[in-house]
Amino acid sequence: MASGRRAEYAEATRAAILEAARELFTTQGYFGTRVEDIARAARVAPATVYAVGGGKNGLIRELIATAVRSAANAQLLEHIGTVTDPGELIAFIVTTSATKFGQWSGLMRQVVAAAPREPAVRESLEIAHAGLRGGLAATARRLEALGALRPGLDADEATDVLWYFLGNSSYFTLTDELGWPLPRAEAWLTTQLEAALRP
Protein backbone atom coordinates (compact mmCIF):
# COMPACT_ATOMS: atom_id res chain seq x y z
CA MET A 1 0.00 0.00 0.00
CA ALA A 2 2.76 2.44 0.98
CA SER A 3 4.74 1.60 -2.15
CA GLY A 4 1.64 2.35 -4.24
CA ARG A 5 1.28 5.77 -2.63
CA ARG A 6 4.96 6.47 -3.21
CA ALA A 7 4.58 5.57 -6.88
CA GLU A 8 1.54 7.85 -7.21
CA TYR A 9 3.42 10.70 -5.53
CA ALA A 10 6.45 10.17 -7.76
CA GLU A 11 4.30 10.24 -10.89
CA ALA A 12 2.44 13.35 -9.72
CA THR A 13 5.78 15.04 -9.02
CA ARG A 14 7.12 14.08 -12.45
CA ALA A 15 3.97 15.40 -14.15
CA ALA A 16 4.16 18.70 -12.24
CA ILE A 17 7.82 19.17 -13.20
CA LEU A 18 7.18 18.42 -16.87
CA GLU A 19 4.18 20.75 -16.97
CA ALA A 20 6.16 23.53 -15.29
CA ALA A 21 9.05 23.01 -17.70
CA ARG A 22 6.78 23.09 -20.73
CA GLU A 23 5.08 26.30 -19.57
CA LEU A 24 8.34 28.08 -18.75
CA PHE A 25 10.18 26.94 -21.89
CA THR A 26 7.23 28.22 -23.93
CA THR A 27 6.92 31.59 -22.22
CA GLN A 28 10.55 32.36 -21.29
CA GLY A 29 12.47 30.37 -23.87
CA TYR A 30 14.89 27.52 -23.29
CA PHE A 31 17.88 29.71 -22.45
CA GLY A 32 15.76 32.09 -20.38
CA THR A 33 14.55 29.30 -18.10
CA ARG A 34 16.59 28.04 -15.15
CA VAL A 35 16.18 24.76 -13.31
CA GLU A 36 15.45 26.84 -10.22
CA ASP A 37 12.50 28.46 -12.05
CA ILE A 38 11.09 25.04 -12.92
CA ALA A 39 11.54 23.82 -9.35
CA ARG A 40 9.76 26.88 -7.97
CA ALA A 41 6.84 26.51 -10.40
CA ALA A 42 6.51 22.79 -9.63
CA ARG A 43 6.97 23.40 -5.88
CA VAL A 44 9.86 20.98 -5.53
CA ALA A 45 13.57 21.26 -4.81
CA PRO A 46 15.98 21.84 -7.73
CA ALA A 47 17.59 18.49 -6.89
CA THR A 48 14.23 16.82 -7.59
CA VAL A 49 14.10 18.42 -11.02
CA TYR A 50 17.54 17.00 -11.79
CA ALA A 51 16.53 13.60 -10.43
CA VAL A 52 13.39 13.47 -12.60
CA GLY A 53 14.69 14.98 -15.82
CA GLY A 54 18.42 15.39 -15.57
CA GLY A 55 18.21 19.15 -16.04
CA LYS A 56 16.76 21.23 -18.86
CA ASN A 57 18.07 19.04 -21.68
CA GLY A 58 16.51 15.95 -20.15
CA LEU A 59 13.19 17.69 -19.57
CA ILE A 60 12.93 18.85 -23.19
CA ARG A 61 13.73 15.34 -24.35
CA GLU A 62 11.24 13.76 -21.96
CA LEU A 63 8.45 16.15 -22.97
CA ILE A 64 8.91 15.32 -26.64
CA ALA A 65 9.60 11.60 -26.25
CA THR A 66 6.59 11.14 -23.98
CA ALA A 67 4.33 12.72 -26.59
CA VAL A 68 5.83 10.68 -29.45
CA ARG A 69 5.42 7.34 -27.67
CA SER A 70 2.01 8.14 -26.16
CA ALA A 71 -0.98 5.81 -26.38
CA ALA A 72 -2.81 8.52 -28.33
CA ASN A 73 -0.12 8.48 -31.03
CA ALA A 74 -0.27 4.69 -31.19
CA GLN A 75 -4.02 4.92 -31.74
CA LEU A 76 -3.54 7.46 -34.53
CA LEU A 77 -1.15 5.12 -36.32
CA GLU A 78 -3.57 2.25 -35.90
CA HIS A 79 -6.41 4.34 -37.32
CA ILE A 80 -4.36 5.27 -40.39
CA GLY A 81 -4.15 1.59 -41.28
CA THR A 82 -7.93 1.18 -41.22
CA VAL A 83 -9.06 4.12 -43.36
CA THR A 84 -10.31 3.01 -46.78
CA ASP A 85 -11.20 6.36 -48.35
CA PRO A 86 -8.13 8.29 -49.64
CA GLY A 87 -9.75 11.69 -49.29
CA GLU A 88 -10.76 10.91 -45.75
CA LEU A 89 -7.21 9.79 -44.95
CA ILE A 90 -5.65 12.98 -46.33
CA ALA A 91 -8.15 15.11 -44.40
CA PHE A 92 -7.44 13.07 -41.26
CA ILE A 93 -3.66 13.47 -41.39
CA VAL A 94 -3.93 17.21 -42.08
CA THR A 95 -6.39 17.72 -39.23
CA THR A 96 -4.22 15.64 -36.92
CA SER A 97 -1.06 17.57 -37.80
CA ALA A 98 -2.86 20.91 -37.40
CA THR A 99 -4.21 19.88 -34.02
CA LYS A 100 -0.77 18.73 -32.85
CA PHE A 101 0.77 21.95 -34.12
CA GLY A 102 -1.79 23.97 -32.18
CA GLN A 103 -0.97 22.03 -29.02
CA TRP A 104 2.82 22.01 -29.36
CA SER A 105 3.78 25.03 -31.47
CA GLY A 106 4.68 27.20 -28.47
CA LEU A 107 7.23 24.71 -27.22
CA MET A 108 8.44 23.73 -30.68
CA ARG A 109 9.24 27.36 -31.55
CA GLN A 110 11.62 27.40 -28.59
CA VAL A 111 13.11 24.00 -29.46
CA VAL A 112 13.78 25.11 -33.04
CA ALA A 113 15.33 28.35 -31.78
CA ALA A 114 17.59 26.60 -29.25
CA ALA A 115 18.62 23.61 -31.40
CA PRO A 116 21.42 25.36 -33.37
CA ARG A 117 23.21 26.30 -30.12
CA GLU A 118 22.44 23.24 -28.02
CA PRO A 119 23.24 19.74 -29.35
CA ALA A 120 21.01 18.01 -26.78
CA VAL A 121 18.03 20.10 -27.83
CA ARG A 122 18.84 19.29 -31.45
CA GLU A 123 18.55 15.61 -30.56
CA SER A 124 15.12 16.25 -29.05
CA LEU A 125 14.06 18.05 -32.22
CA GLU A 126 15.16 15.01 -34.22
CA ILE A 127 12.95 12.81 -32.00
CA ALA A 128 9.98 15.08 -32.73
CA HIS A 129 10.70 15.04 -36.46
CA ALA A 130 11.08 11.25 -36.48
CA GLY A 131 7.73 10.86 -34.73
CA LEU A 132 5.95 13.10 -37.23
CA ARG A 133 7.66 11.54 -40.21
CA GLY A 134 6.68 8.09 -38.99
CA GLY A 135 3.03 9.06 -39.08
CA LEU A 136 3.39 10.63 -42.51
CA ALA A 137 5.17 7.53 -43.84
CA ALA A 138 2.33 5.34 -42.54
CA THR A 139 -0.13 7.61 -44.34
CA ALA A 140 1.84 7.41 -47.58
CA ARG A 141 2.06 3.63 -47.40
CA ARG A 142 -1.67 3.40 -46.80
CA LEU A 143 -2.42 5.64 -49.78
CA GLU A 144 -0.15 3.48 -51.92
CA ALA A 145 -1.90 0.30 -50.70
CA LEU A 146 -5.24 1.86 -51.63
CA GLY A 147 -3.95 2.64 -55.13
CA ALA A 148 -4.60 6.31 -54.44
CA LEU A 149 -1.27 7.89 -55.41
CA ARG A 150 -0.88 9.58 -58.75
CA PRO A 151 1.13 7.70 -61.42
CA GLY A 152 4.89 7.82 -60.85
CA LEU A 153 4.59 8.62 -57.15
CA ASP A 154 5.60 5.95 -54.65
CA ALA A 155 5.23 5.87 -50.88
CA ASP A 156 8.73 7.25 -50.21
CA GLU A 157 8.21 10.30 -52.40
CA ALA A 158 4.69 10.74 -51.04
CA THR A 159 6.18 10.82 -47.54
CA ASP A 160 8.47 13.66 -48.67
CA VAL A 161 5.50 15.54 -50.11
CA LEU A 162 3.55 15.13 -46.87
CA TRP A 163 6.59 16.30 -44.90
CA TYR A 164 6.95 19.38 -47.09
CA PHE A 165 3.36 20.43 -46.48
CA LEU A 166 2.80 19.23 -42.91
CA GLY A 167 6.16 19.74 -41.19
CA ASN A 168 6.45 22.43 -38.53
CA SER A 169 8.26 24.78 -40.90
CA SER A 170 5.24 24.86 -43.20
CA TYR A 171 2.88 25.65 -40.34
CA PHE A 172 5.26 28.30 -38.97
CA THR A 173 5.32 29.98 -42.39
CA LEU A 174 1.55 29.94 -42.79
CA THR A 175 0.59 30.97 -39.26
CA ASP A 176 3.54 33.07 -38.03
CA GLU A 177 4.86 34.73 -41.16
CA LEU A 178 1.64 34.99 -43.18
CA GLY A 179 -0.68 35.37 -40.21
CA TRP A 180 -3.17 32.74 -41.36
CA PRO A 181 -5.55 31.33 -38.75
CA LEU A 182 -4.91 27.63 -38.24
CA PRO A 183 -8.28 26.55 -39.76
CA ARG A 184 -7.43 28.43 -42.97
CA ALA A 185 -4.02 26.76 -43.11
CA GLU A 186 -5.63 23.35 -42.53
CA ALA A 187 -8.13 23.83 -45.35
CA TRP A 188 -5.46 25.04 -47.78
CA LEU A 189 -3.07 22.21 -46.93
CA THR A 190 -5.81 19.64 -47.50
CA THR A 191 -6.51 21.05 -50.96
CA GLN A 192 -2.83 21.19 -51.88
CA LEU A 193 -2.16 17.61 -50.76
CA GLU A 194 -5.17 16.31 -52.70
CA ALA A 195 -3.69 17.90 -55.81
CA ALA A 196 -0.09 16.78 -55.10
CA LEU A 197 -0.78 13.18 -54.15
CA ARG A 198 -3.86 11.91 -55.91
CA PRO A 199 -4.44 11.16 -59.59
Buried (B, 14 or more C-beta within 10 A) or exposed (E): EEEEEEEEEEEEBBEBBBBBBBBBBBEEEBBEBBBEBBBBBBEBEBEBBBBBBEBBBBBBBBBBBEBBEEEEBEEBEEEBEEBEEBEEBBBBBBEBBBEBBBEBBEBBBBBBBBBEEBEBBBBBBEBBBEBBBBBBBBBBBBBBEEEBBEEEBEBEEBBBBBBBBBBBEBBBEBBEEEEBEBEEBBBBBBEBBBEBBBE
